[in-house]
Amino acid sequence: MSAGELACTYAALILHDDGIPITAEKISTLVKSAKVNVESYWPSLFAKLLERRNVEDLILSAGSGGGGAAVAVSAPAGGGAADSGAAAAPAAEEKKEEPKEESDDDMGFSLFD
């Protein structure tokens, strides 16, 4: 992440925390007052993004990691949403088998023999 992106991110978070509408001008003002030089397009990009997205949703989803591959569930013909939900539930409940610890008795010798 570049210094410009980081500065605009912090500026947007400051504005959101204070309950001030996030605009490109306000982001630019905060960044300039922090004496950080950013490319002129960063504040407007951040402002356009945050017009369409909720900042709190972005904050809460930041720690969730990247998205995995989507699993395709094929519903039978004429099936509704309930059928596809029922098909996906057993896949989510798969149990992982835990590896068993091997003891010295199983190997036929001990570390101290």
MMTF fields as JSON, N, C-alpha, C and O atoms, coordinates in Angstrom:
{
  "mmtfVersion": "1.0.0",
  "mmtfProducer": "UNKNOWN",
  "numBonds": 451,
  "numAtoms": 452,
  "numGroups": 113,
  "numChains": 1,
  "numModels": 1,
  "chainsPerModel": [1],
  "groupsPerChain": [113],
  "chainIdList": ["A"],
  "bondAtomList": [4, 2, 8, 6, 12, 10, 16, 14, 20, 18, 24, 22, 28, 26, 32, 30, 36, 34, 40, 38, 44, 42, 48, 46, 52, 50, 56, 54, 60, 58, 64, 62, 68, 66, 72, 70, 76, 74, 80, 78, 84, 82, 88, 86, 92, 90, 96, 94, 100, 98, 104, 102, 108, 106, 112, 110, 116, 114, 120, 118, 124, 122, 128, 126, 132, 130, 136, 134, 140, 138, 144, 142, 148, 146, 152, 150, 156, 154, 160, 158, 164, 162, 168, 166, 172, 170, 176, 174, 180, 178, 184, 182, 188, 186, 192, 190, 196, 194, 200, 198, 204, 202, 208, 206, 212, 210, 216, 214, 220, 218, 224, 222, 228, 226, 232, 230, 236, 234, 240, 238, 244, 242, 248, 246, 252, 250, 256, 254, 260, 258, 264, 262, 268, 266, 272, 270, 276, 274, 280, 278, 284, 282, 288, 286, 292, 290, 296, 294, 300, 298, 304, 302, 308, 306, 312, 310, 316, 314, 320, 318, 324, 322, 328, 326, 332, 330, 336, 334, 340, 338, 344, 342, 348, 346, 352, 350, 356, 354, 360, 358, 364, 362, 368, 366, 372, 370, 376, 374, 380, 378, 384, 382, 388, 386, 392, 390, 396, 394, 400, 398, 404, 402, 408, 406, 412, 410, 416, 414, 420, 418, 424, 422, 428, 426, 432, 430, 436, 434, 440, 438, 444, 442, 448, 446],
  "bondOrderList": [1, 1, 1, 1, 1, 1, 1, 1, 1, 1, 1, 1, 1, 1, 1, 1, 1, 1, 1, 1, 1, 1, 1, 1, 1, 1, 1, 1, 1, 1, 1, 1, 1, 1, 1, 1, 1, 1, 1, 1, 1, 1, 1, 1, 1, 1, 1, 1, 1, 1, 1, 1, 1, 1, 1, 1, 1, 1, 1, 1, 1, 1, 1, 1, 1, 1, 1, 1, 1, 1, 1, 1, 1, 1, 1, 1, 1, 1, 1, 1, 1, 1, 1, 1, 1, 1, 1, 1, 1, 1, 1, 1, 1, 1, 1, 1, 1, 1, 1, 1, 1, 1, 1, 1, 1, 1, 1, 1, 1, 1, 1, 1],
  "groupList": [{"groupName": "MET", "atomNameList": ["N", "CA", "C", "O"], "elementList": ["N", "C", "C", "O"], "formalChargeList": [0, 0, 0, 0], "bondAtomList": [1, 0, 2, 1, 3, 2], "bondOrderList": [1, 1, 2], "singleLetterCode": "M", "chemCompType": "L-PEPTIDE LINKING"}, {"groupName": "SER", "atomNameList": ["N", "CA", "C", "O"], "elementList": ["N", "C", "C", "O"], "formalChargeList": [0, 0, 0, 0], "bondAtomList": [1, 0, 2, 1, 3, 2], "bondOrderList": [1, 1, 2], "singleLetterCode": "S", "chemCompType": "L-PEPTIDE LINKING"}, {"groupName": "ALA", "atomNameList": ["N", "CA", "C", "O"], "elementList": ["N", "C", "C", "O"], "formalChargeList": [0, 0, 0, 0], "bondAtomList": [1, 0, 2, 1, 3, 2], "bondOrderList": [1, 1, 2], "singleLetterCode": "A", "chemCompType": "L-PEPTIDE LINKING"}, {"groupName": "GLY", "atomNameList": ["N", "CA", "C", "O"], "elementList": ["N", "C", "C", "O"], "formalChargeList": [0, 0, 0, 0], "bondAtomList": [1, 0, 2, 1, 3, 2], "bondOrderList": [1, 1, 2], "singleLetterCode": "G", "chemCompType": "PEPTIDE LINKING"}, {"groupName": "GLU", "atomNameList": ["N", "CA", "C", "O"], "elementList": ["N", "C", "C", "O"], "formalChargeList": [0, 0, 0, 0], "bondAtomList": [1, 0, 2, 1, 3, 2], "bondOrderList": [1, 1, 2], "singleLetterCode": "E", "chemCompType": "L-PEPTIDE LINKING"}, {"groupName": "LEU", "atomNameList": ["N", "CA", "C", "O"], "elementList": ["N", "C", "C", "O"], "formalChargeList": [0, 0, 0, 0], "bondAtomList": [1, 0, 2, 1, 3, 2], "bondOrderList": [1, 1, 2], "singleLetterCode": "L", "chemCompType": "L-PEPTIDE LINKING"}, {"groupName": "CYS", "atomNameList": ["N", "CA", "C", "O"], "elementList": ["N", "C", "C", "O"], "formalChargeList": [0, 0, 0, 0], "bondAtomList": [1, 0, 2, 1, 3, 2], "bondOrderList": [1, 1, 2], "singleLetterCode": "C", "chemCompType": "L-PEPTIDE LINKING"}, {"groupName": "THR", "atomNameList": ["N", "CA", "C", "O"], "elementList": ["N", "C", "C", "O"], "formalChargeList": [0, 0, 0, 0], "bondAtomList": [1, 0, 2, 1, 3, 2], "bondOrderList": [1, 1, 2], "singleLetterCode": "T", "chemCompType": "L-PEPTIDE LINKING"}, {"groupName": "TYR", "atomNameList": ["N", "CA", "C", "O"], "elementList": ["N", "C", "C", "O"], "formalChargeList": [0, 0, 0, 0], "bondAtomList": [1, 0, 2, 1, 3, 2], "bondOrderList": [1, 1, 2], "singleLetterCode": "Y", "chemCompType": "L-PEPTIDE LINKING"}, {"groupName": "ILE", "atomNameList": ["N", "CA", "C", "O"], "elementList": ["N", "C", "C", "O"], "formalChargeList": [0, 0, 0, 0], "bondAtomList": [1, 0, 2, 1, 3, 2], "bondOrderList": [1, 1, 2], "singleLetterCode": "I", "chemCompType": "L-PEPTIDE LINKING"}, {"groupName": "HIS", "atomNameList": ["N", "CA", "C", "O"], "elementList": ["N", "C", "C", "O"], "formalChargeList": [0, 0, 0, 0], "bondAtomList": [1, 0, 2, 1, 3, 2], "bondOrderList": [1, 1, 2], "singleLetterCode": "H", "chemCompType": "L-PEPTIDE LINKING"}, {"groupName": "ASP", "atomNameList": ["N", "CA", "C", "O"], "elementList": ["N", "C", "C", "O"], "formalChargeList": [0, 0, 0, 0], "bondAtomList": [1, 0, 2, 1, 3, 2], "bondOrderList": [1, 1, 2], "singleLetterCode": "D", "chemCompType": "L-PEPTIDE LINKING"}, {"groupName": "PRO", "atomNameList": ["N", "CA", "C", "O"], "elementList": ["N", "C", "C", "O"], "formalChargeList": [0, 0, 0, 0], "bondAtomList": [1, 0, 2, 1, 3, 2], "bondOrderList": [1, 1, 2], "singleLetterCode": "P", "chemCompType": "L-PEPTIDE LINKING"}, {"groupName": "LYS", "atomNameList": ["N", "CA", "C", "O"], "elementList": ["N", "C", "C", "O"], "formalChargeList": [0, 0, 0, 0], "bondAtomList": [1, 0, 2, 1, 3, 2], "bondOrderList": [1, 1, 2], "singleLetterCode": "K", "chemCompType": "L-PEPTIDE LINKING"}, {"groupName": "VAL", "atomNameList": ["N", "CA", "C", "O"], "elementList": ["N", "C", "C", "O"], "formalChargeList": [0, 0, 0, 0], "bondAtomList": [1, 0, 2, 1, 3, 2], "bondOrderList": [1, 1, 2], "singleLetterCode": "V", "chemCompType": "L-PEPTIDE LINKING"}, {"groupName": "ASN", "atomNameList": ["N", "CA", "C", "O"], "elementList": ["N", "C", "C", "O"], "formalChargeList": [0, 0, 0, 0], "bondAtomList": [1, 0, 2, 1, 3, 2], "bondOrderList": [1, 1, 2], "singleLetterCode": "N", "chemCompType": "L-PEPTIDE LINKING"}, {"groupName": "TRP", "atomNameList": ["N", "CA", "C", "O"], "elementList": ["N", "C", "C", "O"], "formalChargeList": [0, 0, 0, 0], "bondAtomList": [1, 0, 2, 1, 3, 2], "bondOrderList": [1, 1, 2], "singleLetterCode": "W", "chemCompType": "L-PEPTIDE LINKING"}, {"groupName": "PHE", "atomNameList": ["N", "CA", "C", "O"], "elementList": ["N", "C", "C", "O"], "formalChargeList": [0, 0, 0, 0], "bondAtomList": [1, 0, 2, 1, 3, 2], "bondOrderList": [1, 1, 2], "singleLetterCode": "F", "chemCompType": "L-PEPTIDE LINKING"}, {"groupName": "ARG", "atomNameList": ["N", "CA", "C", "O"], "elementList": ["N", "C", "C", "O"], "formalChargeList": [0, 0, 0, 0], "bondAtomList": [1, 0, 2, 1, 3, 2], "bondOrderList": [1, 1, 2], "singleLetterCode": "R", "chemCompType": "L-PEPTIDE LINKING"}],
  "groupTypeList": [0, 1, 2, 3, 4, 5, 2, 6, 7, 8, 2, 2, 5, 9, 5, 10, 11, 11, 3, 9, 12, 9, 7, 2, 4, 13, 9, 1, 7, 5, 14, 13, 1, 2, 13, 14, 15, 14, 4, 1, 8, 16, 12, 1, 5, 17, 2, 13, 5, 5, 4, 18, 18, 15, 14, 4, 11, 5, 9, 5, 1, 2, 3, 1, 3, 3, 3, 3, 2, 2, 14, 2, 14, 1, 2, 12, 2, 3, 3, 3, 2, 2, 11, 1, 3, 2, 2, 2, 2, 12, 2, 2, 4, 4, 13, 13, 4, 4, 12, 13, 4, 4, 1, 11, 11, 11, 0, 3, 17, 1, 5, 17, 11],
  "groupIdList": [1, 2, 3, 4, 5, 6, 7, 8, 9, 10, 11, 12, 13, 14, 15, 16, 17, 18, 19, 20, 21, 22, 23, 24, 25, 26, 27, 28, 29, 30, 31, 32, 33, 34, 35, 36, 37, 38, 39, 40, 41, 42, 43, 44, 45, 46, 47, 48, 49, 50, 51, 52, 53, 54, 55, 56, 57, 58, 59, 60, 61, 62, 63, 64, 65, 66, 67, 68, 69, 70, 71, 72, 73, 74, 75, 76, 77, 78, 79, 80, 81, 82, 83, 84, 85, 86, 87, 88, 89, 90, 91, 92, 93, 94, 95, 96, 97, 98, 99, 100, 101, 102, 103, 104, 105, 106, 107, 108, 109, 110, 111, 112, 113],
  "secStructList": [7, 7, 2, 2, 2, 2, 2, 2, 2, 2, 2, 2, 2, 2, 2, 2, 2, 2, 6, 7, 7, 7, 7, 2, 2, 2, 2, 2, 2, 2, 2, 2, 2, 6, 6, 7, 7, 7, 7, 6, 2, 2, 2, 2, 2, 2, 2, 2, 2, 2, 2, 2, 1, 7, 2, 2, 2, 2, 2, 2, 2, 4, 4, 4, 7, 7, 7, 7, 7, 7, 7, 7, 7, 7, 7, 7, 6, 6, 7, 7, 2, 2, 2, 2, 2, 2, 2, 2, 2, 2, 2, 2, 6, 7, 7, 7, 7, 7, 7, 7, 7, 7, 7, 2, 2, 2, 2, 6, 7, 7, 6, 6, 7],
  "xCoordList": [0.856, 0.0, 0.901, 1.851, 0.609, 1.411, 1.052, 0.031, 1.896, 1.648, 0.374, -0.342, 0.086, -1.135, -2.387, -3.35, -2.369, -3.515, -3.72, -4.843, -2.63, -2.708, -3.217, -4.049, -2.711, -3.152, -4.642, -5.359, -5.105, -6.527, -7.385, -8.506, -6.873, -7.595, -7.786, -8.89, -6.699, -6.793, -7.701, -8.468, -7.615, -8.462, -9.939, -10.781, -10.25, -11.63, -12.117, -13.267, -11.245, -11.631, -11.857, -12.766, -11.03, -11.2, -12.539, -13.284, -12.839, -14.105, -15.293, -16.267, -15.205, -16.291, -16.467, -17.591, -15.355, -15.412, -16.05, -16.746, -15.807, -16.393, -17.807, -18.447, -18.301, -19.656, -19.76, -20.85, -18.651, -18.617, -18.748, -18.102, -19.567, -19.665, -18.301, -17.546, -18.007, -16.702, -16.765, -17.485, -15.994, -15.902, -14.431, -13.548, -14.188, -12.809, -12.141, -10.956, -12.893, -12.323, -11.909, -10.851, -12.733, -12.423, -11.248, -10.424, -11.173, -10.032, -8.764, -7.741, -8.822, -7.658, -7.223, -6.028, -8.183, -7.871, -7.144, -6.153, -7.64, -6.984, -5.58, -4.652, -5.435, -4.137, -3.134, -1.978, -3.583, -2.691, -2.317, -1.184, -3.262, -2.947, -1.966, -1.264, -1.916, -0.942, 0.398, 1.343, 0.47, 1.682, 2.151, 3.336, 1.176, 1.466, 1.124, 0.029, 2.055, 1.822, 1.209, 1.777, 0.04, -0.626, -0.949, -1.068, -1.087, -1.508, -2.937, -3.718, -3.271, -4.552, -5.763, -6.874, -5.585, -6.73, -7.136, -8.262, -6.263, -6.601, -7.808, -8.718, -7.859, -9.027, -10.356, -11.347, -10.377, -11.637, -12.009, -13.191, -11.02, -11.319, -11.896, -12.87, -11.285, -11.786, -13.184, -14.043, -13.417, -14.737, -15.802, -16.904, -15.483, -16.446, -16.729, -17.872, -15.694, -15.884, -16.788, -17.709, -16.517, -17.247, -18.637, -19.419, -18.966, -20.346, -21.225, -22.397, -20.641, -21.407, -21.335, -22.215, -20.307, -20.103, -20.194, -19.853, -20.645, -20.723, -19.355, -18.78, -18.836, -17.506, -17.465, -16.478, -18.513, -18.537, -18.484, -17.846, -19.145, -19.073, -17.656, -17.179, -16.989, -15.612, -14.686, -13.789, -14.898, -14.066, -14.294, -13.336, -15.539, -15.842, -15.382, -15.073, -15.328, -14.907, -13.403, -12.898, -12.69, -11.246, -10.504, -9.533, -10.914, -10.23, -10.7, -10.209, -11.623, -12.186, -11.315, -11.583, -10.301, -9.43, -10.021, -11.115, -9.293, -9.727, -10.825, -10.999, -11.549, -12.62, -12.069, -11.123, -12.65, -12.239, -12.96, -13.745, -12.681, -13.348, -14.804, -15.129, -15.668, -17.094, -17.395, -16.859, -18.251, -18.646, -19.944, -20.925, -19.945, -21.136, -22.038, -21.628, -23.26, -24.251, -25.338, -26.008, -25.507, -26.529, -27.825, -27.876, -28.861, -30.181, -30.91, -30.737, -31.727, -32.496, -33.507, -33.867, -33.946, -34.892, -36.158, -36.724, -36.594, -37.803, -37.541, -38.47, -36.312, -35.983, -35.921, -35.572, -36.255, -36.234, -35.011, -34.071, -35.036, -33.921, -33.786, -32.676, -34.881, -34.822, -34.042, -33.303, -34.197, -33.481, -31.984, -31.204, -31.57, -30.141, -29.533, -28.372, -30.296, -29.803, -29.636, -28.687, -30.546, -30.449, -29.273, -28.657, -28.952, -27.824, -26.501, -25.52, -26.453, -25.209, -24.938, -23.781, -25.961, -25.784, -24.917, -24.031, -25.107, -24.249, -22.781, -21.896, -22.507, -21.122, -20.422, -19.22, -21.161, -20.562, -20.314, -19.489, -21.007, -20.887, -19.847, -19.775, -19.044, -18.025, -17.071, -16.651, -16.737, -15.812, -14.421, -14.243, -13.453, -12.069, -11.528, -11.718, -10.865, -10.301, -8.995, -8.109, -8.891, -7.693, -6.639, -6.949, -5.389, -4.331, -4.082, -4.076, -3.878, -3.628, -2.146, -1.28, -1.88, -0.497, 0.039, -0.621, 1.225, 1.846, 2.682, 3.407, 2.574, 3.383, 4.604, 4.696, 5.532, 6.742, 6.425, 7.144, 5.349, 4.972, 4.597, 4.861, 3.995, 3.58, 4.768, 4.659, 5.89, 7.061, 7.957, 8.823, 7.767, 8.577, 9.868, 10.654, 10.107, 11.296, 10.978, 9.961, 11.85, 11.671, 12.878, 13.928, 12.76, 13.839, 14.977, 16.144, 14.627, 15.634, 16.094, 16.757, 15.791, 16.255, 17.68, 18.238],
  "yCoordList": [-1.164, 0.0, 1.226, 1.305, 2.162, 3.374, 4.347, 4.191, 5.338, 6.35, 7.134, 7.526, 7.364, 8.075, 7.298, 7.862, 5.992, 5.153, 5.115, 5.229, 4.955, 4.874, 6.181, 6.171, 7.304, 8.61, 8.825, 9.335, 8.446, 8.598, 7.646, 7.989, 6.471, 5.526, 6.096, 6.077, 6.604, 7.188, 8.421, 8.624, 9.225, 10.418, 10.014, 10.627, 8.992, 8.53, 7.968, 8.182, 7.251, 6.712, 7.824, 7.738, 8.868, 10.008, 10.686, 10.989, 10.919, 11.562, 10.711, 11.227, 9.417, 8.516, 8.508, 8.541, 8.463, 8.424, 9.684, 9.628, 10.815, 12.078, 12.309, 13.298, 11.404, 11.547, 12.579, 13.081, 12.906, 13.9, 13.163, 12.134, 13.668, 13.032, 12.985, 13.957, 11.848, 11.646, 12.147, 11.6, 13.199, 13.758, 13.867, 13.806, 14.027, 14.151, 15.396, 15.373, 16.473, 17.72, 17.569, 18.054, 16.903, 16.74, 15.779, 15.983, 14.743, 13.836, 14.591, 14.445, 15.398, 16.189, 17.164, 17.34, 17.791, 18.743, 18.06, 18.58, 16.894, 16.167, 15.706, 15.781, 15.233, 14.74, 15.891, 15.742, 17.037, 18.199, 18.714, 19.145, 18.676, 19.149, 18.211, 18.624, 16.954, 16.008, 16.106, 15.387, 17.0, 17.227, 15.96, 15.627, 15.273, 14.082, 14.403, 14.881, 14.141, 14.37, 13.114, 12.024, 13.287, 12.169, 12.566, 13.746, 11.554, 11.816, 12.361, 12.002, 13.213, 13.926, 13.017, 13.417, 11.817, 10.945, 10.118, 9.622, 9.952, 9.114, 9.62, 8.833, 10.874, 11.315, 11.118, 10.73, 11.385, 11.212, 9.736, 9.396, 8.852, 7.423, 6.915, 6.162, 7.334, 6.912, 7.462, 6.752, 8.709, 9.309, 8.586, 8.342, 8.244, 7.538, 6.144, 5.687, 5.465, 4.142, 4.202, 3.398, 5.156, 5.226, 5.822, 5.783, 6.378, 6.79, 5.561, 5.562, 4.509, 3.313, 2.233, 1.374, 2.261, 1.223, 1.803, 2.964, 1.006, 1.407, 1.193, 0.11, 2.207, 2.133, 1.06, 0.332, 0.959, -0.041, -1.457, -2.33, -1.697, -3.013, -3.31, -4.438, -2.304, -2.501, -2.799, -3.635, -2.126, -2.345, -3.749, -4.445, -4.166, -5.475, -6.607, -7.691, -6.392, -7.454, -7.455, -8.322, -6.511, -6.438, -7.626, -8.081, -8.135, -9.252, -10.603, -11.621, -10.65, -11.927, -12.654, -13.818, -12.027, -12.687, -12.701, -12.188, -13.285, -13.345, -14.36, -15.269, -14.205, -15.136, -16.405, -16.367, -17.503, -18.785, -19.036, -18.211, -20.17, -20.538, -20.849, -21.464, -20.43, -20.677, -22.136, -22.715, -22.721, -24.105, -24.112, -23.481, -24.817, -24.889, -25.994, -27.151, -25.633, -26.593, -26.629, -25.628, -27.781, -27.869, -28.354, -29.415, -27.563, -27.912, -28.739, -28.523, -29.686, -30.462, -29.574, -28.497, -30.039, -29.258, -29.002, -29.918, -27.76, -27.413, -27.159, -26.84, -27.292, -27.085, -25.612, -24.793, -25.281, -23.89, -23.607, -24.401, -22.464, -22.062, -23.0, -23.212, -23.562, -24.466, -25.726, -26.249, -26.22, -27.417, -27.168, -28.002, -26.044, -25.77, -25.502, -25.84, -24.898, -24.657, -25.968, -26.127, -26.903, -28.196, -28.992, -29.757, -28.829, -29.541, -28.975, -29.711, -27.695, -27.08, -27.325, -27.276, -27.585, -27.763, -28.972, -28.826, -30.152, -31.278, -31.039, -31.523, -30.324, -30.071, -29.196, -29.34, -28.293, -27.414, -28.139, -27.695, -29.248, -29.967, -31.08, -31.887, -31.138, -32.178, -32.051, -30.953, -33.185, -33.191, -33.543, -34.429, -32.835, -33.124, -34.181, -34.097, -35.157, -36.217, -35.72, -35.236, -35.845, -35.387, -36.481, -37.656, -36.099, -37.117, -37.65, -36.899, -38.957, -39.589, -39.468, -39.575, -39.243, -39.179, -40.584, -41.458, -40.79, -42.094, -42.097, -41.144, -43.152, -43.265, -44.128, -44.763, -44.145, -44.95, -46.433, -47.204, -46.85, -48.259, -48.753, -49.907, -47.909, -48.299, -48.555, -49.346, -47.909, -48.042, -49.192, -49.607, -49.711, -50.831, -50.435, -51.303, -49.148, -48.699, -47.404, -46.768, -47.013, -45.81, -44.913, -45.394, -43.678, -42.736, -43.039, -42.773, -43.591, -43.814, -45.264, -45.614, -46.121, -47.532, -47.624, -48.72],
  "zCoordList": [0.0, 0.0, 0.0, 0.779, -0.857, -0.953, 0.168, 0.839, 0.358, 1.393, 1.094, 2.016, -0.181, -0.559, -0.197, 0.322, -0.473, -0.123, 1.391, 1.883, 2.11, 3.562, 4.168, 5.075, 3.659, 4.162, 3.89, 4.75, 2.715, 2.391, 3.216, 3.592, 3.494, 4.346, 5.74, 6.284, 6.316, 7.654, 7.662, 8.603, 6.633, 6.554, 6.488, 7.145, 5.701, 5.595, 6.929, 7.313, 7.633, 8.938, 9.959, 10.784, 9.903, 10.805, 10.539, 11.471, 9.277, 8.923, 9.364, 9.911, 9.125, 9.524, 11.04, 11.541, 11.763, 13.223, 13.802, 14.815, 13.152, 13.619, 13.091, 13.45, 12.239, 11.709, 10.607, 10.333, 9.971, 8.894, 7.558, 7.362, 6.644, 5.323, 4.628, 4.645, 4.027, 3.397, 1.957, 1.123, 1.686, 0.337, -0.041, 0.814, -1.329, -1.808, -1.239, -0.905, -1.129, -0.613, 0.847, 1.249, 1.634, 3.052, 3.253, 4.145, 2.434, 2.503, 2.138, 2.807, 1.082, 0.659, 1.745, 1.985, 2.393, 3.454, 4.609, 5.121, 5.016, 6.106, 5.721, 6.526, 4.498, 4.05, 3.97, 4.365, 3.456, 3.376, 4.75, 4.965, 5.689, 7.038, 7.741, 8.665, 7.306, 7.847, 7.121, 7.444, 6.139, 5.345, 4.624, 4.607, 4.032, 3.233, 1.784, 1.489, 0.894, -0.534, -1.142, -1.062, -1.749, -2.412, -3.842, -4.17, -4.68, -6.046, -6.006, -5.125, -6.944, -6.9, -7.075, -6.729, -7.597, -7.842, -6.625, -6.582, -5.641, -4.495, -3.697, -3.44, -3.301, -2.517, -3.236, -2.619, -4.543, -5.272, -5.405, -5.363, -5.564, -5.628, -4.313, -4.297, -3.221, -1.917, -1.661, -1.137, -2.024, -1.818, -2.651, -2.161, -3.9, -4.748, -4.202, -4.229, -3.707, -3.133, -1.914, -1.766, -1.052, 0.213, 0.069, 1.019, -1.101, -1.376, -1.546, -1.17, -2.122, -2.456, -1.389, -1.321, -0.557, 0.442, 1.846, 2.069, 2.774, 4.164, 4.809, 4.696, 5.479, 6.073, 7.159, 7.273, 7.944, 9.008, 8.445, 9.032, 7.317, 6.683, 6.211, 6.335, 5.673, 5.226, 6.398, 6.288, 7.505, 8.685, 9.231, 9.567, 9.321, 9.874, 8.975, 9.471, 7.682, 6.773, 6.529, 5.817, 7.098, 6.857, 7.431, 6.827, 8.552, 9.172, 8.705, 9.193, 7.788, 7.375, 6.363, 6.065, 5.831, 4.873, 3.48, 3.244, 2.579, 1.191, 0.996, 1.807, -0.058, -0.364, -0.976, -1.762, -0.622, -1.181, -2.488, -2.956, -3.056, -4.297, -4.014, -2.998, -4.897, -4.72, -5.013, -5.958, -4.199, -4.396, -5.186, -4.791, -6.283, -7.123, -6.602, -6.502, -6.275, -5.819, -6.874, -7.126, -7.483, -8.524, -7.895, -7.272, -8.07, -7.539, -8.583, -9.783, -8.132, -9.101, -9.834, -9.359, -10.974, -11.765, -10.968, -10.371, -10.962, -10.233, -8.757, -8.016, -8.32, -6.914, -6.59, -7.441, -5.382, -4.952, -4.103, -4.055, -3.433, -2.582, -1.392, -0.904, -0.919, 0.231, -0.122, 0.712, -1.354, -1.764, -1.826, -1.366, -2.385, -2.502, -1.133, -0.902, -0.214, 1.14, 1.891, 2.657, 1.679, 2.338, 1.795, 2.537, 0.53, -0.059, 0.429, 0.532, 0.729, 1.165, 2.641, 3.06, 3.442, 4.882, 5.228, 6.07, 4.642, 5.018, 4.655, 5.36, 3.601, 3.219, 4.244, 4.466, 4.87, 5.868, 7.174, 7.972, 7.417, 8.67, 8.63, 9.557, 7.578, 7.502, 8.673, 9.039, 9.248, 10.368, 9.866, 9.029, 10.394, 10.027, 10.984, 12.197, 10.424, 11.25, 11.86, 11.155, 13.169, 13.857, 13.806, 14.007, 13.536, 13.51, 14.919, 15.895, 14.998, 16.289, 16.628, 15.76, 17.906, 18.353, 18.506, 19.067, 18.008, 18.148, 19.417, 19.702, 20.153, 21.363, 21.08, 20.03, 22.015, 21.846, 21.813, 21.177, 22.498, 22.528, 21.138, 20.801, 20.343, 19.003, 18.087, 17.151, 18.335, 17.471, 17.883, 17.112, 19.079, 19.512, 20.19, 20.568, 20.355, 21.082, 21.786, 21.508, 22.704, 23.468, 23.251, 22.824, 23.523, 23.368, 24.343, 24.053, 25.485, 26.515, 26.594, 27.57, 25.643, 25.648, 25.207, 25.148]
}
